């Protein structure tokens, strides 16, 4: 049997579960759509934090991403100001001016320097921030340790529910907590997507190790999910570590470094899977595991390509065990394959072995694909590397939502 995890998932855990973190949110009037009307919020640490971030790979980047990346070069931060309803992207020089003013206003409210404030925006592209609403909204936000869930709601756009998680573990004889929130439902694809995620920990962590741990966690989680094949201009994952739990500063060579990195990875995976489950118009989660690849790059490429295939996604939506679509996606993924060695399972039902179709009871396969989760497992039998990607089915509701997004 596998050994139990060395950390616990906290009930009702959120980004303010770690010691010393406060949050709050308000409705400033920026958002006119979505299930939740809160649209602006702040995450604040009572002590300065080591900070790390990962951003969109899209060449078109929102002002919030550029400002955030600039402030992160200092490696320290103490607050995040976030808004939904307006991406503040593709609006020219005004976008940068407004993003900088927003960090200045938040800093003034919290008694910080502007460089200590990170910023994230999400919403409609090509619309300037309504700064009169932003100025008023910042003044309305009140932060406390029990309002992390409000911040999770404030960053939602087409999400149907907030996404939160926190885990607790023991490091150096002390309890440490890692908590996070995320938003995302559409424009989701590997190498970041229309998503924001803020993660906080009360561990003390050295900057270089914090950045590497976050990058590794993102590569195994947020960069392994897909909803619709699109990536965005505003994608941001931020991690703040304030050291409020006490103890020695974690470095890459610390005995507990691997445990912290694994716990962080689990937080990111929980949030990433919540995003996919909430994919616009989705009815099923798709989990694709590729094993026996010659290297991790091949395994990840194959898993992500299958999970993002429109033909696979529509087959899952219809409960159609059309495994040929899976093989077609595998073949174009760029991963090394030898057809005569490939094996394939859908919900544990083998459909191919050694590159040859295996007879199976189709009605049983169809029935199994009506479940909320559909698993696809592919064995390449070329090596020992494996990877898992997550996606969702593609429905008529997705088309409806995105055909009227701004109208």
Buried (B, 14 or more C-beta within 10 A) or exposed (E): EEEEEEBBEBEEBBBBBBBBBBBBBBBBBBBEBBEBBBBBBBBBBBEBBBBBBBBBEBEEBBBBBBBBBEBBEEBBBBBBBBBBBBBBBBBEEEBBBBBBBBBBBBBBBBEBBBBBBBBBBBBBBEBBBBBEBBEBBBEEBEBEBEBBBBBBBBBBBBBBBBBBBBBBBBBBEBBBBBBBBBBBBBBBBBBBBBBBBBBBBBBBBBBEBBBBBBBBBBBBBBBBBBBBBBBBBBBBBBBBBBBBBBBBBBEEEBEBBEBBBBBBBBBBBBBBBBBBBBBBBBBBBBBBBBBBBBBBBBBBBBBBBBBBBEBBBBBBBEBBBBBBBBBBBBBEBEBBBEEEBBBBBBBEBBBBBEBEEBEBEEEEBEEBBEEEEBBBBBBBBBBEBBBBBBBBBBBEEBEEBBEEEEE
